[in-house]
Amino acid sequence: MNETKQKEISLTNQSVWILFAKIVGFGLTILLPILTVRYLTKDEVGVYRQVFLVIMGAIPVLPLGFSMSAYYFLSREPEKRSSTIFNILLFNFTMGGLAFLTLLFFPQILGNLFQNQEITRLAPFVGIIIWFGIFSNFLEHVALANQETRLATFFIILAQFTKMLLMVGAVMFFSTVEAFICAAILQAFLQTYVLLIYLNRRFPRYWKCFDLKFFRKQIIYALPFGIAGLLYMVQTDIHNYFVGYRFSATEFAIYSVGCFQLPLVRILYESISAVMIPQMSRLQAQGKKREMLLTTVNAMQKLALAYFPLFFFLMIVAEVFITTLFTKNYAESVPIFRINLLLLPFFCLIIDPIGRAFPEVGRFLLKLRIVLFCTLIAALWFGIRYFYLRGMIAIFVVVFIVETIASLLKTLRILKAKREDIYLLKNVGKTAVSAALAGMFLAAFYWFAKDALLDVCLNFSRRVLTLINFEKASEFFGGSLFLGICFLIFAAVYLFLANRFGAIESEDKEKVVDAFQKTLRRIGLRKKNQKPKTGETLAAAE
């Protein structure tokens, strides 16, 4: 087995571990948005989403990408490992502390931003979450950068498990925004404690290794990406702030549900991207641009196998999907959701790992995002005067697509890709065709059988849940049953066509078969090991 093949397998294995962790985390936290819309009023949901919009935007943005420098320096400069860690912690703690002090002394910033004085009262507590959230968020990154993928998997699952317990407990027992905030503060404290334990064991006495010269080197590397990332996050979330400023909390709740980001989409992308970053850094240092291109195309194919069918499936069943998850009170969110779905196919273009390996790409992204950010601000300012909620999301989608295409073209030039390399995407094209044809089949079924099948599923759900006095959840479980039937029909057609057209590579099919066979062997081995023990027990009894 050659070196390239070994690296590809290693990359796949690491991605699978991170993907597993993210999926488990998704399973643990999926209850939260479902319960929130059922225990809170629309106005309370709007306030809750506005508060956590700020928190979830600030935590990844304010560190300015400094944490990501661990992926670059831990592998390239092993003699500076402890300095790398301490510099990142010091920077993150300082940035989080500045955010806390700002919201402590100027809480009206958030209230004025959303035209809501309730958020002004909550601002200092939001600052605490941001402070410790920034500091503790380094836990997952440092484990991955240190090439401890399985431990990073454990950290991700642990964090999501504790978050699920705290947040779901808050919504079910207290049903207030204040309870959510208290749960988030406790979660940040727990994660900080785990981070400090890990660092003390892996990087002993790291706090004694401050190196000002090396700190400057980290800053020079990280800031272009950090500022570009800041602009990206602001560019990604800014439409929410315009809507929050212009429209009521109830309308914001409708808009935010329509902008619902499927966790599995981000999970798959981030899992592959996280393990590609150090891999791309090594290949770039060795001058292997061709291998970087081939690895990226391979990752795109993996993403396309999931994203293209998901796009067509959700576009067809969007109405039932939204009303099942968020109740019929949020039916107005469906058109917004469909527009937002147009971004999904573009997530296949995994560009960030390559960009982090080439500083010039970081500088290009910075300039591009400055231009697009100004364009987006102008368009949104015009939009809040003349458009309603659909127009606001459409503006964001168009700008995002333009940036993705421009970044792709720059990356292809850096890797010296040629026109004839388009053939490398043949499997991506086959995947798209397979998903589109499967979507056409499902659309025909959905058009003719939706009403009758949905009624059957809802009636069945009511009858079953009545037996256990849980009738209130009948619409959710009935809608989920309907979506499950539609998904099975779609998936069967899609997988048949993808296999028929050769979109699924033989190596991927072999990996699935091998994994299935290993599982069967383990089950059989356990049964064999259990039988002698049973015999021994009976003999002893006799």
N, C-alpha and C positions, 0 to 999 in steps of 0.2 A: 504494500500500500504506500503510495507516494505521499510526500509532505502535504501537498495541496489537499488530497483526499482526507488525510488525518485532520487537518484544520477545519475542513467542512463538516466532518462528523462531530468534532469538538464543538463547533459553533452550533450545530443542530441540537446536540445534547444539552448544552447550556441554555439555549433558547427554550427547550422543552421544560427544563426545570423552572425557569422564570415564568413561563406561560402557565405551568401547573399552579405555581404560587398565586399568580394573578387571578386565575379562574376560581381557585378556592376562595380568594379574597372577594371576588365578585359574588360567589354564592353566599358568602357570609353577610354581605352588605346590601344585597338586592332588596331585602325587606324594607330598608329605610325609606326610599322614595315612595314605595307602595303604601306604607303605613302613614307617612307624613300627610299625604293628601286626604287620608281618611280620618285622621285625628285632629287636624287643624283646619281652620277656615281658609278660604282663598286669600284673604288679607294677611293672615298669619303665615301662610305658606310663602307669600310674596316677601314678607319681612325676613323670614328664615333664609330664603334663597338669596336675598340681597346681602345679608350678613355673611353667609358662607361664600358668596361670590367674591367678596373682598378677601376673605381668609384664604381660599383656594387659589386666588390670583396672586396674593402677596407672598405666600410661602415659597413657591418656585421662582418668583421673579426677583425679589429683593436680594438674594445672594449673588445675583448677577452672573450666574453660571460658574461661580468660583468652586463649588463642590465638584463640578464635572472635571476639574483639572486633576483630580485624583486618578481618573482613568488614564490620563496621559503620563503623569510623572511617576506613579508607583511602579509602572513597568519599565520606564525609560531611565529613571535615576534612582535605583534601589538604595543608594547610600543616603538619599534625602527623604526616605519614607516617613520618618517621624516628623521631620520639618514640614513635609507636605500636609500631614494630618493636622498638626497644631495650627498651621497657618490658616487652613480652611475653617477650623473650629473658631479661631479668634475672629476671623472675618465675619462668619455667620452670626456669632454671638453679638458682635457690634452692630451689624445691620438690623438684626431682630430687635435689639435694645433701642435703636433709634426709632424704629417703627412704633414700639410701645410708648416711648416718651412723647412722640408726636400725637398719638391718639389719646394719651392721658391728659395732655395740656391743651389740645385743640380737638376735642371730640366732635365739635360741630362740623368738622370736615366731612364726615360720613353722613351726618344728618342733612347737610346742604346738598351733598352729592345725589341723594335719593329723595330729597324733599320730604323727609320723614324724621321727626324728632325722637321717635322711639329708638332709632338707630343711634342717635347722639348719646342717649343714655347708656347704650350697650357698648359704645366705642372703646372705653378702657379695657373691658374684658376681651374684646376682639384683639386688642393690642397684645395681651398676654398670650393668647393662642398663637398669634403670628410669631412672637418672639421665640417661644419654645418650640413651635412647629418648624421654624427655619432651622433651629439648632439640631433638633432630633431627626429631621428629615434626611440627614446625612447618613443615617444608619444603613439604609438599603444600598446607597451608592458606594460606601466604603467597603462593604462586603463584596460587592460585584467587582469593584476596581482591584481588590485584593485577590481576585480569582477564586473566591469561595462561594460558588454559585448555589450550592445546596444550603449553606448557612444563610445566604441572602433569601433563599426560598422560605426558610423557617422564619426569618424576621418579618417578611411580608405577610405570611399567614398569621403570625402572632399579632402583628399590628392590626390587621383587619378583624381578627377574632375579638380582641379587646375593644376595638372601635364599635363592632356590632353590638356587643353586650352593653356598652355604655350608652350608645346613641338610641338603640331600640328600647332600652330601659327608660331613657329620658322621654321618648315620645309616648310610650304606653302608660307610664305611671304619672307623668307630670303634664305632658302635652303643652309645653310652653317653649318659646324661643330661648328663654333664660336657661332652661334645663338642657337644651342642646349645647349651649355655650359652656356650661359647667362640665358636661361630659367631654367636650372637646379639650378643655383645659386639662382635665385629669388624664386623658389619652396622651397629650403632649408630654406631661410629666413622666408617665410610665415609659414612654419611648425614649426620653432623655436618659432615664436611669439605665435602660438596656444598652444604649449607645456607649455610655461611659464605662460600663463593665466590659463590653467588647473591646474598646480601644485600649483599656488598661492591660488586657491579656494579649492583644495582638501587637501593640506598639508601646512596650513598657517605657515609662518616663518620657513620653512624647512631649509633655508640657515643658520640658527643659531644652527643647530643640528649636527654638525660634531663630530663624535666619533671615535677617532683613533683606539681604541681597537676593536670596532665593524667593522671598516673599514678593519682591518686585518682579522677578521672572514669572512667577505664577500669575501675577496681576496682568502682565503684558500678554500672556497667553490667553487668559480667561476673559478679559474685558471685552474684546471684540465679539466673542460668542455670547457673553453675558448681556451686553447691550442689545445685540441682535435678538437674543432670547427675550429680553425685556420688551422690546418692540413687538416681538411675535406674540407674547402673552397679552400685552395691552391691545394689540391689533385683534387678537382672538376674542377678547372679552369686552372691548370698548363699546360694541353695539349694545351689550347688556346694560351698561351704565347710561347710555343715551336713552334707552327705553325706560330704565328705572327713574331717570330724571324727568322725562316727559309724561309718562303714563302712571296710573295709579298702581298700588301694590297688587290689587286683584288682576289687573291687566299684565303686570309683570309676571305674576304666577302663571298665567296662560302662555305668555311668551317663553318663559324658562322651561316649561314642560315641552313646548314645541321644539326647543333647542336641546332637548334631552340627548345627551351623548351616550350611546351604548357603551357600557364599560368594556365589553368584550372587544370592541374595536380598538380602543386605546391599549387594552391589555396585550393583545397580539402584537401591535406595533411596538410598544415599549419593550416587550420581552425580547424581540428580535433586535431592536435598536441598541438595547443596553449591552448585549454581548457582542454586537458588531463594532462598537466604538473602539475598544482596545484592539480588536482584530484588525480593523482598518488602520489604526495607528502603527501597528507593527508592519503591515504590508507597505504602508507609505514610507516608513523608515528604510525599508529594503528596496524601494523603488519599483515595486511590483504593481504597477497601475492596471495591467491587464487582469491580474487576479482580483483586484479590487472591483473591477467592472463585473467580472463573472460572479463573484460572491454577492454583489448587489442585485444582479439579475435573478440569481437563485432565491434571494430573500423576497424580491418582488413577486416571484411566482408563488411562493408560500403564502404571501399576503393576498394575492389575487384569488387563490383557491377559496379563501374565506370571504373576502370583501365583496367580490362581484355577485355571488349568489345571495349574500345578505342584503345587498343593495336592491336587487330585483324583488326579493321576497318581501322586504319591509315596505317597499314602494307600493306593492299591491295590497298588503293587509294593514296598512298604516292606521286606518280608522279603528278597526277592532283592536289593534295593538295598543293605541293610546288610551282608548276608553276602558280597556281591560286593566291596564296598569294604573291609570290615574282617575278612573271613573268617568261617567258621561258628563260630569261638570266641566271637563277639560276637552270636550269635543272640538272647541274652537282652535285648539292647538294643532289639529291634524294638518292643515295646509302649511303651517310653519314647519312642522316636522318633515313634511315631504320635500320642501325646499332645502332644508338643512341636510337631508339625505344625499343631495347631489354632491356633497363633499366626499362621500364614502369611497368611490372608486379612486380618488386622487391620493388616498392614504397608502395605496400600493407603492407610490413613488417614495421610497425610503432614502432620503438624501442626507439627513443630519449626520450619520456616522462618517460619511465621506467628508462632509464639510468640516468636522472637527479634526480631521487628519491633515487638512490643508488650511493654514492661517489665511491665505489669500481668499479662500471661499468665505471665511468668516467676515472679512472686510467687505466683500461684495454683498453678502447678506445684510450687513449693517446699512450700507448705502441704499440697497433696494428697499429695505423695510422703512427707512426714513421717508423715502418718496411715497411708498404705498400707504404709510401711516398718515401722512398729510392728506393724501387723496381720500382715504377712508374717513378721516375727520370731517373734511369738507362735504363728502357725500352724505354722511350721517346727519350733519347739521341741517342739510337741505331736507333729508328724509323725515326728521321729526316734525317738520313744518307741513309737509305735503303728503307723506305716506303714513300708512298704518303699520301694523306689526309685520305683515307679510313683506312689505317693501323694505323694512329694516333688515330682516334676515337675508333678503335677496342681495342687498348691497354688500353685506359681509361675505356671502358665498362667492360673489364675482371677484372680489379683491383677493380672497384666499386662493382661488384657482389661478389667477394671474401670477401671484407670487410663486406658487408651486411650479408652474411651467417655466418661469424665468430661472428659478433655482436649478431646475433639472437641466436646462440648456447650459448653464454655467458649469455644472458638475460634469456633464458629458465632454465639454471642452477640456476641463482639467484632466480627465482620464484619457483624453485623446481617442475618444470613441469615433468610429467611422460610420458612414451611411450604411455600409453593408452589415454592420453589427445589428441592424434592425431585426435580423433573423433570430437573434438571441431571445427576442420577445414572442416567439411563435407560440409557446405554451401559454403565455399570458393572453394572447389573442384567442386561442382555443378555449381557454377558461371563460372569457367574456362571452363568446358565442354560446357555449354550453349553458351558462347562467341565463342568457337572454332567451334562449329557446325554452328552458325550463320555466322561466317567468311567464312566457306566453301560454304555456300549458296550464299553469296555475291560475293565470288571469281568466282563462276561459272557464275553468272549474269554479273559481270564486264568483264570477258573474252569474252563473246559472244556479249554484247551490248554496250561496252564502246565507241567505235568509232562512232557508229550511234547516240547514245544518246547524246554524247558530242557535236556532230555537231548540233543536234537539239537545244540543250540548248544555244550554242553560236549564232546560227542564230536568235533564238528568242530574245536573249539579244540585238543583234545588231539592230533588227527592233524596239524594244521598246525604246532603248536609242537614236536611231536616231531621234525620235520624239522630244526629249528634248535636242538635240545637245550635247549628252554626250557619243559619240561613243567610246572614249578612254577607258572607263571603261567596255566595252562589254566583254572582256576576263575574267575579274574578276567576273562580275556578272553571266556570262554564266557558268564559272567553279564552282562558288558557288551554282548555281542551280543544276548542275550535282551532286555535293557532297551532297547537301541536299536530292536529290532523293535517292542516294545510302544509305545515313544515315537512311532515313525513312524505306527503305527495310530491312536494317540490324537491326535496332532497333525493328521493329515489330517481326522479327524472334527471336531475342535475348530475348525480354521480354516474348514472348510466351513460349520459352523453359525454361527460368529461372523460370517462374511461374509454368510450368508443372513439373519441377524437384524439386520444393520446395526450390530453392535457395533464393527466396525473402521471408522473414519471414512474418507471418500473421500480426505481430505488425506493421511492416513497411508499409504494404498495408493498414492497418487501419488508420495509420497516414496520408497517402496520400489521402484516401477517406474523412477523417475528414476535412483535410485542404481544399479539393475541396468543400465540403458541406458548410463549414464556409464562403468560398468566395461567393458561390451562395446565402447564407442567407444574407450576407452583401449587395450584389447587390440588392436583393429583398427588403431589409429594406430601402435602399436609395430611391428606386422607390416609396415605400409607403409613405415615409416622404416627397417626392417631390410633390405627387399628391394633398394633402390638401392645400399646399402652392399655387399651381396653381389655385385651386378652389377659395381660398380666394382672390387671385389677380383679378380674373374675377368678383367676387361678388363686390369687391370694385370698379371696373371699371364701373359696371352697376349702 
